[in-house]
């Protein structure tokens, strides 16, 4: 082979190597800081849906019945024992630093799930996570109500609603 051909092969290999490094940095950045698609999905999920009737939508209220849960407890995982008081504000769970409950689990996404109050009950919603969210043994594919005491599993972290 000529000197010129070897130089071209070296340059092509170097270009492929740099493309791999750039792609790897992009994946790591998206995992740490969240991707634009995940941010848009979370933004759309937090926006209220238009009401069918002409009356204005009522703001979300935390359930306040005597038997309604008032706290979210981490029962298993690295953050076991953590207690979050439930208010009308949604609870976001994930690896992102701006999540209400930050989990450092390899199986959790940056913005993994959201728990919010709706019509007197608490709802869990998966935010397009890679490994899924489980309510009991059921995979959450749509927003689902959470009965008190039923475990919600996100990776190795298990949480429950309690009174």
Order of alpha helices (4+ residues) and beta strands (2+ residues): alpha-alpha-beta-beta-beta-beta-beta-beta-beta-beta-beta-beta-beta
